[in-house]
């Protein structure tokens, strides 16, 4: 699978999910992660879809795979924080929330113009 085909598959899965076709979305994301296990975007999308469906174990497994690929990513740290909060582990949720905040600050320092007008 080419990078463009993978991106299209992930985008199609996201659109399917948005249209309420959750089984189709999950099937496409399973194909994406099987074809490209190094794809952060596929694992993160799979984590988010499973989280929204309250499939917390599957969301956590996918989120951890994405995090292993990009541990400093703001969005995966936020996703993991939300998953752990829903699972009732406040300490882990706070850990990942803090990691997300740190990454946000780093992003602001690297690109202050993009964050003008914020708090």
HELIX and SHEET records of a PDB file:
HELIX    1   1 UNK A    3  UNK A   18  1                                  16    
HELIX    2   2 UNK A   22  UNK A   35  1                                  14    
HELIX    3   3 UNK A   40  UNK A   52  1                                  13    
HELIX    4   4 UNK A   56  UNK A   69  1                                  14    
HELIX    5   5 UNK A   74  UNK A   87  1                                  14    
HELIX    6   6 UNK A   90  UNK A  110  1                                  21    
HELIX    7   7 UNK A  112  UNK A  115  5                                   4    
END                                                                             
